[in-house]
């Protein structure tokens, strides 16, 4: 069963492992803002 992975899914985890939990939270906040500005509905951003 193939799994569709792209770098955006693991970047937050890697940032957290390398630089701590605040880097992970910062990356997630940036990703949320980027997705909303890109036209994605805010409700879908929490799911993805």
N, C-alpha and C positions, 0 to 999 in steps of 0.2 A: 504494500500500500504506500504510494508515494506521499511525501509530506512537502507542502509548499512553504519553505522557509525563505525569508529574505533578511538582510542585515538589520533592518529596522526592528525586528522582533527581539533580537538579542542584544542590541546596543545598550539599552538601559541596564541590563543585568551586568554586562561587561564594564560599563562605567561605574556601577556600584561596587564591583569587585576590585577595580583598580583604584578608585578615588574615594570610595566611601558612600554612605547612603544619601548624602546631600547631592552628590553628582548624579545619582540615579533619579532622585526627585526632580532635579533641574532638567535633566534630559526628558523626563516624562512630561513636565510642564511645557517645555519647548515643543515637544512633539504634539501635544494637545493644541497649542496655539497655532502651530503650522497646519495641522489638519483642519481646524475651524476656518482659518484664512483661505485654505484651499477649496472650500466649498462643502466639506463634509458636515453633516448635521452633528451638533454637540452630543446628542444621545448615542449616535453611532461611534463617536470617538471613545466613549467609555467601554464599549464592547470590543472594539478592535484593538 
